Amino acid sequence: MENTNLISSKPNQLLVFVWGEARYALFLSAVKKVIQAVEIMELPEASRYILGVINVQGDILPVIDIRACFGLPESEIRLNTHFILAKTGDHIVALVVDEVMGIHELKGSQLVEVEHVAPGAKYIRGLAKLEDDLVLICDLDQFLTNDELEALDDILTESEPESQPVPTEEREGD
């Protein structure tokens, strides 16, 4: 799949993706784009969900894999793996997914608030009733704590190359 820019969206649109055998979704308003998986640079002191970082057009982004929150086994990153670049808090993260299914526009009756079905479900914003399946709508803001986000900021700041002064040639005779 080519890089897909998904910045413009309606509030009732979802990007549906797959982890294992189940379908999940994010509100499209949180999604920046979808990219093919690339090599990840590991970070030794990162939180349990952060696999490392990637460089996307000069921006260093953390790669997170939150399958464990849903009781799913870890998965190897393969050629068909995708990263969804999405906003959580003040950060853009790359979310590892097995496959992107596409964009779905919801009608009012297709969206069920999580409080009506599973009060207190930490990582879920709601459920969507699509044609042939139920889709869990993830709440990215619940996956990383404020402490983890601050630690991530520190790690990313340390991993940025320091700017070096550009040497100037000395003119002869000065």
N, C-alpha and C positions, 0 to 999 in steps of 0.2 A: 504494500500500500504506500502510495506517495505521501509526502508530508501534506497534511490537510489542515488548512487554517480554518478554525472554527470560532473565531472571535465574535462574529455577529450571531446572535441567537435570540429566540423568544424565551420568556421565563418558563414556559411549559414544555420545553424540549429537553430530551435526555440523550446522552451518548451511552449506548448499551455496549457492554463488553463481557468477555467470558473469563472466568477463573475456573479451571478444571472443567466440570460439566455444567456448572451453574452460570446464570446470567445476572449481571449487576449493572448499575448505571450511575452516572453522575449528571447533575443538572448541567446542561450545556453552557450556562452562564459562567461556570467555574473552569471550563476547559479552554485552553489557549490553542493547542494543536495536538495532532497525533503524529508520532514519528516511528520509523522502524527502529528496533533496538540497536544500540551501538555499544561499543566496549565501555565498561564501567571501571573507573579507578576506585579501588577500595579505600575506605577511611578507617583506620584502626580504632579510633575512639568514638565511633558513631553509635547511635542508639540501636536498639534491636531491630527496627524496621528499615533502617537506612543501609542499603547495600553498598553505597559509594556515591560518586559524583560523575556527571557527564558534562561535556562541553557542547552547548548548543548555540552556534553562531556567536561565540565569544562569551556567553553566559554560562557560569558554572552552576549546575542544578543538581540537587540531591535526588538520588533514585531510591524510591521507597517501595517495599513489597509488604503489603499488609494482609496477605493471605492468612497468617496465623491468627489474626483477630477473628476470622470467620471459621477457624478450625480446619483450614485447608492445608495440605502438605506443601512444603516448598517445591518450587518448580525450577528446572534449569532454563536459563535464557537461551532460546533457539533462534533460528533465522526468521521464523514467523512471529516471534514475540514482538509486541509493540509497547511503546511508552506513551502514556497520555500525559501531556504537559498541562498541569492544572494548578489553580490558585487555592492555597490554604492559608488563611490569615494574610500576612504580608509577603508570603513566599510563593514561588512557583516551584513545583516539584514534578518529577517524572515518576509516574505510577506504572509499575510493571503489570501488564495484562497479557493473557494468552492470545486473545483475538478481539478485534473491534468489530461489532456487529452492525453499527450504523446509528443514525439519528432517528429518534421517534418523537413525534409530537403528541402530547397527551391531551385527551379531552378530560373535563372535570371528573367524570365518573371513573376514569382509569387510575387516578391517583388516590392512594389511601394513606393518610397520615399514620406514622408509626405509633403514635399514642393510642390509636383506635385498635391496633392489632397486638402490639408488644410494648406496652409502656416501659420506659427505662432502657430500651435497646440503645446502647451507647453509640454504635458506629453507623446506625441506619437513620436516614431522614424520612423514609417512607417506603411504600411498595407501589409498583406500577403493574396494572393488569394489562398486559399486552395480548395480542391475538391468541397465542397458544401457551402462554407461560406467565408466571409471576417473576418480577424483576425487583431485586432489592436495590434501593437508591442509597448509595453511600454518602456519609457525611464526612468529608475529608478533614474538616476542622476538628474532629474528635480523635483522630489517630495519633497526632503528636501533641504532647503536653507543652505548656509554655516553657518549662525547663528544657525540654528536648529541642524546642525551636531556638531557644537562646544558645544552647550548646551547639546546635547546627550552625548558627550565625558565627560563633567563635571558630568552629572548624573550617567553615568556608572562608572566613577572613584570613586564617592562618595558611590556607592552601592557595590563596591568590598570590601570584608572583609579585615580588616587590618591584616597584618602579626604580629603574637604574638611571642615573643621569646620563644623558647622551654626551659622549666626549666631543669636544670641539677642537678643531685643528688649530694649533698655535701658528700664527703668522710669523714668518721669519722677519727679523729686524725689529720686533717689538721689545 
